[in-house]
């Protein structure tokens, strides 16, 4: 791509992947405190799959440029930003706007990527890695020797979460489709077929006293089953509603239902706790604290990848101009790892 031209992928409405649009313009100038990142890698996450259906609970109005996160080189710096950052590889969490050749971000929202990682490797663990790290270590605070259940252990967040948990000395039971089972066993995870088996019954066989934490992205009925699988003092962390991705009607309702349940369960005197994890929580009230925590946690994840505790799984790399194919591939459920878009 011509480094002097901005190319963006636009989501015009609730459309098929083939109806995504390419938009060309001049590369934007950074304002005070901002940088322009020349994108090297951005990803297709579950959020974009929901946004395409108009199902992501706080997506902006159409049309907009999707792309939850990106990795790239600092292309230009604005007033008040150290010009020495130019050319450095950084990662940023943006929620929307990442599917573009150049992206303007606040310099304080950029996190440096270690030299040992490629752009694509780093990209696989930005939103997925921050989510996994914070749920495990900040929300559930699971300690070594405990047992956890991870739903979707072969998925984007799940695969990072199980590796971080194992590195912390935690025992992991993971639900996944059978094609992921061998790879999960090799890691040290006990796999459970989420389609064929009676999942709650199988988990009870493996952990008769209950599990210390459950990480549930499925939503719906699964949340209730997950709550009942907790040991006394255990923690349920919900972080999505994948089972309602193709539903119609209110996009807020599935999340509100989970929030109502967690609130109700937390009033019960049994020592168990339920949370709905939101990666953006606290940003509006304490931006500096939010940024510091994000930088710290993403750096921990990058270090884990660098050390080999977490393998960055890249399912496929496609150019930005093939965003439709990338989205189809990510939605197909046939790949392991993250589908990465490059310039």
N, C-alpha and C positions, 0 to 999 in steps of 0.2 A: 504493500500500500504506500502511496506517496505520503511521506512524512509531513508534508505541508498541507494536506487535505484531511478534513475530518470525515470519517465514515461512521454512520450509526445504523444499528438495526432498530426499526420502529415497530412496536406492537400497536396496530391501529384500532383494535377492538377485540371482541370475542371471535377469533378466527382460527382456521386450520393453520398449522405451521407454515404451509406454502404461501400463506397470505401475509407473512411478515414483509416489511418494506425496508429497502436501503435508502438512506438519506445522506447526501453529500453537502458539505459546507466548509467554511474556512475554520482552521484550528482556532479555538477560543484563546483569549488572553487571560492569564491568571490575575485575579484581583489581589488586594492586600491580604497577606497571610495564606494565600492559596498557591497550589502547584498544578501544573498540567502533567498528567501521566500518559506517556505513550504506551498503550496497552500491549503487553506481550502474551498474556493469557487471561481469559475470563472463563466462567464456567456455566454449565446448565445445571441448576439445582431444582429441588422440588418447588421452590417458590415461583420460578418462572412457569413451571407446568401449571400451577394453580392460577397464576396471573393471566395466562392465555385463556383460561376458562372464566375469568372474572371472579375467581374463588378465593383469592388471597385476601385475608381479612382487613388489611389496611393499605391496599394498593392505590396508586394515584388514578385519577380519571384518564381514560384513553384520549388521544394516543400518547404513548410514552416509550422511552428506551428502557428495556429491561436489562437485567444483569446485576446480580446481588453483590458481587465482589470482583476484584481484578488484581493482577500483578503486572507491573511494567516498570520502565525506566522514567525517571523524572526528566521531562522534556523542557519545561520552563518553570521559573520561579517568579512569584509576584513580589511586590514591595513588602519588606519586613520578613522575608524568608531567606535563609542562608543560601546563596547562589551555589555554594559547594555541593548542594544536594543534587545538582544537575548530573544526570547520567547514572545515579544510584538506583538500584532495584528496590522497589517498595511494593507493599500490598495495601489494599484499602477495602473496607467494608462499606458499601454505598446503598444497598437495598434496591435501587434502580439506577440505570445509567451506565452500567459496566460493559454492555455490548456495543462498544465504540472504539475506534482507533485511538482517540484521545479523550481523556476524562479530567475535568477540573475537580479537585478536592481540596479541602482545608488541609494545609501542611501538617497540622497536628493530628489529623486522622490517618496519616500514612505511617506504616510500620516497616522498618527496614527488613529485607530478606537476607539471611546469611548467604555468604558466597558459595557454600557447598550445595545449594539447592538451585535447580533450574526453575524458570518461571512457571512451567506446567506443574512441576512437583509442588511448588509453593501454593499454586492456585487450588489444588485439590483439597488443601487443609485450611483455607481461610474461613469461610462461613461454617464448613463442616467441623473444622478443628476447634474453632472458638466455641461453637455450640457444645461439642462433645466434652471439651475440657471444663467448661463452666458448669455443665450439668453434673458431671462426675465429682469435681473437686470443690465447687462453690455451692451448688444447690443440695446435692445428696451427701457430699462429704464422706464418701465411702472409704473405709480404712482397709488396710491389708488383711487378708484372711477372711473377709466377708464374701457373700455370694450375691450376684446381681443377675437380673434378667434384662436382656437387651432385645427389644423387638426390632425386626429388620436389621439383623446383625450383618447382612451382606450389603446393605445400602450405604449411601454416602456418609451420613452421620454415624450410623450404626457400626460400620467397619472401622472408623477411627476410634469410636467410643470403646469398642471391645479391646483394641490394641492398647489404648491408654490405661484401661482398667487392668489388663494383664500385666502391664509394666509396673503398675502400682501394687501388685501382689494380690489382686482381687480375683476370685473365681467367677467365671462367666458362663451363663446359659444364654444361648442366642437363638431366636426364632429366625428362620430363613427358608427359602425354597431349597429343595434337595440339591440343586446344582452348586450351591454354595457350601454344602456340608463338609466336603473333603477339605477345602481350604480353611474352613473354620476349625476343624479338628486339628489340622496341622499347627494352627496358632495356639491351640490349647483351650478352645471354646467347646462346650457341649452343645451341639446343634439340636434344634427341635423343628420339625416340619410344621410351619404355620398353617398349611392347607390340609394336610392329610391327617394330622394328629388332633386329639382333644388336647389343646395346648395347656389349659390349666391343670388337667389331670396329669399330664406328662411332667410338668414343672413340679407338681406336688410330689411325684415319685422321686424326682431328683433332689428336691429340697423339702423334706417333710415338715420342717419347722417354719417354712416360708423363706422368702428371699429378703435381703436387706435393702434392696432398691430395685425398682422397675423403671425402665426408660421406655416410654410409650409414645410413638408418633402416629399410631393408628387411629385413635379417637373412637367415638361411638361406643359400642358394647365392650370393646377391648379394655377401655379405661376401668370399667367396673370389675372385670376379671382381674386386671392388674392390681387393683386395690386389695382384692381378697387374697392375693398371693403373697402379700407382705407379711414378714415376721413382725412380732411386736417391736415397736421402735423403728420400723422400716419407713422408707421414703418412696413415694411415687412421683416421678417427674414426667409430666405430659408435655409434648412439644410440637404437637400438630394434630391434624385430623385427616390423615391420608385416605381413610375409608370413605370420606365424603367428597373426594376430589371431583367426581363426576356427577355429584348431585346438582339439582337446581334449587332455586329459592335463596334465602338469605345466606350470604357468605359468613356473616358474623355469628349466626345461630349455633353452628357446631362448636365454636370456641367458647361462646357464652355458656353453653350447656356444661362444658368441661369446667369452666371457671366456677359455675354454681355448685357443681359436685365437689370440687376441691374445697371450696369454702365450707360446705356442709360437713364433709369428712373431717376437716380440721377442727371442728367443734366437738368431735367425739373424744371421750376420755380414754383412748386406747394407746396413746403414745405414738401412733403412726402419723405421718405427715404427707400431704399431697400438694404439689406445686404445678403451675402452668409456666413453663420456661419461655421467656421472650428475650431474644438476644439484645433488644433495644431498651430493655427495662432500665430506668434510672437515667437515661440520656437527657431527657428534658429537664430534670430537676438538678442534676449534678454532672454537667458535661465534662468537666476536667477529671472527676473521679471515674466516670464512665470510660474516658479515653485511656487513662492510666491502667485501668483494669484490663481493657481490651488489648493494649500494647503488651502488658505483662503476660496475659494468657496466650496470645498468638505467638509471642516469642518462646514460651514454654513448648508450644506445639511444634514450632519450627525446629527447636532443639531436639525434640523427640524424634522427628523425621531424620534430622542430621545424624542422630545417634543410632538410628535403625530400630528404635522402639515402635515406630509407626512407618508402615510402607505407604508411600503415596501412590495410589492406584489410579492410573490414567486409562480410561476405557477407550478413548479415541481422541484425536486432535483434528479439528476441522477448521478451515478458514472462516472468518466472520461472514463472508458472502454465502456460506452454506449453513447459516444458523437454523434454517428450516429442517435440514437433514439432521443436524445436531440435536434439535429439540425432539424430533421423531425418535431418534436413537435412544435418547435419555428416557423417553416415555414408554419405550417398548418393553422395558423390564428384562431385556436379554443381555445386558452388559454388566460387567463388574467394574466398579470404580467410577470416576468422574469423566463426563464428556467435556472436553476443553475446547474453547474457541480461541483461535490465534489470529493475528493480523495477516 
